[in-house]
Amino acid sequence: MTVDSKLETPDVELPDRLVGADRVLSILVELSRHANGIGLDDLARVVDSPKPTVHRALAALRRAGLAAQDGPGHYVLGDEFVRMAFAHHEARPDHIRVRSILSELATRYLETAHFAVLEGKSIVYRAKVDPPHGAVKLTSTVGGRNPAHATAVGKMLLSYTLLDEASVRAWIGNEPLLRRTPKTIVTARELHDELTKIRNQGFSVDDQENELQINCVALPVFLTSPTVPSGAISISAMAYRTPLQTLIDDVPRIRAIAAEHGLETAVR
C-alpha cells in the first residue's frame, strides 16, 4: 500500500441537477474538502446551484451545527460535524487495538505504519503512525482513501474476497482500473494472478504501484474472526531509504511483532 499526497474523498456520482437533500449533502461534502473554508460564490459554482439556493442549504447545515460562517460569505465545517466524526471514529475499537504495533513498526523501520480497511473499490485508512522525528513523513490521513487495486493493503484484502478471475472481472465492472503509475496492475488477468500469489504467500506488496518512489508490504489482521480479516497493517516506505526487498525479508519479523501485541496475521 502506498500513500497519496492528499486526502481523498469518495467519488460520488451525482445527478445533473442537484435538488433537496442531494444539494445539501453535496455542499457538506464540498465543505469537507476545504480545511480553511470556502466562499459562497465558489461553493455555488462548484455545486452548480444558484447562490440563494446554496445559502438556504448552508442555513440548514448551520442550524444543525454541521456548517459555520467564519466571515462574510465564507463557510467552514461546523464543530458539531467534527465532534460527531471524531466520536464515531473513537467508538471503533479496531484502530485502538492496532495502535501499539503501528507505533513499534514506525519506530523500528523509521517509516509510516498504517491500518486500513476495504470499502468498495477503495481502502480507507483507520489509523496511522508516523516515524519518530527526523525522518521524512508521508502525508496520508486517517479517513483518506486510495484505490484498492494499487495498494498492498487493498490487494491483501481483495485476495480474501475475489477468489477467481470471474469475480475479479465482476468487481472491476465496466469502469477501467485507474493506472496510478506505470507499475499499476490494471487488467483482470494480472490482478487475478496477483491475488492468487498473495493468498499463497500470505502477504502483499506495492512496488511503487500507487505512487512512484514509495513501496509497501502489508499483512492481514484478524481481530474478530479467525478467517475474515478486519483490515490490514502495512509499512509504507520511501524506496530509496527502505528497499522493498528489505520489507519482504522482514515479513517473518513483522508477524512476530504482531503476535507479541496479540494480533493474528494469518488464518488460524
MIMITI-305060 format. One record per residue (C-alpha): x, y, z; residue in one letter. Coordinates in steps of 0.1 Angstrom, whole numbers, plus 5000, padded with zeros to 4 digits. Layout:
# residues N
XYZA
...
***
This chain:
# residues 268
500050005000M
501350344992T
500050685002V
498750964981D
499851314989S
496351444998K
493151335015L
490851174990E
487051184994T
484850924978P
483850974942D
480051034943V
478051024911E
475551304914L
472551384892P
472951654866D
471051894887R
471151874925L
467951914944V
466851894980G
468851665002A
471351584974D
472251954972R
472651985010V
474851675011L
476951794981S
477652124999I
478651935031L
481051715011V
482552024994E
483052205027L
484951895039S
487451955011R
488352305023H
490052305057A
490252685056N
486752725044G
485252835010I
483353144999G
479753134989L
480453234953D
482952954948D
480752704966L
477752794943A
479952754913R
481352414924V
477852264931V
476352444901D
473452594920S
472152954925P
473653144954K
470353194971P
469752824970T
473152734983V
472653005010H
469452835022R
471252495023A
474052645043L
471552785067A
470052435073A
473552305079L
474352585103R
471252515123R
472352155127A
475852265137G
477352095106L
478552425090A
479652755103A
480253105089Q
483653245098D
483553565078G
481353755054P
480153495028G
482753245040H
481952905054Y
483652605071V
482652275086L
480852315119G
482152205152D
479251955156E
480251785124F
483851755136V
482651635170R
480451365155M
483251245131A
485751215160F
483251045183A
482350795156H
486050725149H
486950685186E
483950445191A
485550205166R
487849975186P
489949835158D
492250135154H
492950135191I
493949775192R
496449815164V
497950145177R
500749985197S
502049765168I
501950055144L
504050265169S
506649985171E
506749935134L
507150305127A
509950325153T
511750015141R
511750095104Y
511650475106L
508750465081E
505050525083T
502750245095A
499050215087H
495950025095F
493350025067A
490149865057V
488449785024L
485449995013E
484249924978G
487049984954K
489050194978S
490950135010I
490350375039V
493050455065Y
491750395100R
495050455119A
498450595111K
501750635130V
504550835115D
508150765122P
509950955150P
511251305144H
514051335119G
512551115092A
510651215061V
506951165068K
504151075044L
501151295042T
498451025044S
495551105068T
493150895088V
489950875067G
491950925035G
491450685006R
493450514979N
492550264951P
492449914964A
494049754933H
497049984935A
497849934972T
499349654992A
496649675018V
493949674992G
495249384973K
495749195006M
492049235015L
490849174980L
492648844980S
490148725006Y
487048814985T
488048784948L
488848414946L
488748364908D
489148564877E
485348594871A
484948764905S
487848994897V
486149094864R
482849144881A
484549364908W
486149574881I
482949614861G
482749854832N
485050124846E
488750054838P
491050044867L
493050364872L
496750344863R
498450544891R
501950474879T
503550274850P
503649974875K
499949974885T
498149654877I
495049744856V
493849424839T
491649144854A
494148874844R
497049054861E
495049134892L
493748774895H
497348644892D
498548894918E
495748804943L
496448434938T
500148494946K
499148694977I
496948414990R
499848164986N
502448375003Q
500348545030G
501448895024F
501249164997S
503449434983V
503149764965D
506149804943D
505650184935Q
502250094921E
500250384937N
502950644939E
506550644925L
509350614950Q
507150464976I
506850094983N
504949895009C
504349555025V
501049455041A
499749175063L
496049095072P
494849145108V
492248915123F
490649105152L
487148945154T
487148645130S
489748375126P
489148365088T
487948705077V
490448995082P
489249305099S
491749505079G
495449505072A
498549665087I
501349795065S
504649975064I
504850235036S
508450335029A
510550565008M
512150334982A
515550504984Y
515550465022R
513950125027T
514049894996P
511049674990L
513149354994Q
514149465029T
510549475039L
509849145022I
512748975040D
511449115073D
507848975069V
508548695095P
509748955120R
506749175113I
504548875120R
506348815152A
505949175163I
502249145157A
502048825177A
503849005206E
501049255205H
498348985205G
497449025168L
496848735144E
498248795109T
497448455094A
494248245091V
494048015121R
***
